[in-house]
Amino acid sequence: MRIKLKLDKLEFSVALLTDVAPLTCCALVDALPIERQVIHAMWSGHQLIATPIDLHMTTLENPIAIPVPGDVLYHQHHQEIAIVYGEAQFREPIGPVYVTRVGRIECDLEALASLGERVQLEGAKHLELCQEKA
């Protein structure tokens, strides 16, 4: 299953990890479309964060603390989606935390990294998550 991620003027296809995070993927798809602003993470490295996105999840699935570029994550406690574009470790002031790895962007990671750097310098950008048309 795939969804579309629009960041500023860029579009990415996200492969949802329904085999390892079925509940979170289902909740995400049910919440579509989602529109928010993304900002740059403060503690976690090269990540863009959109909040609040309440998927009503209490279960941590497919837990990860050290993601890789292209990972799409959901932090249930903070109700946020994170998009990883470079070196990162999901952190809070108290240290590393685990989040649900819900999807992967598998192409055009250079464009994603360039956008991530612009958000860090310029500020918030528009994010939209929606169904990917077949």
ABEGO torsion letter per residue (X at the ends): XBBBBBBEABBBBBBBBAAABAAAAAAAAAAOBBBBBBBBBAAAEBBBBBOBBBAGBABBBGBBABBBBGBBBBBAAAGBBBBBABBBBBBBAAEBBBBBBABBBABGAAAAAAAAAAAAAAEBBBBBBBBBBX
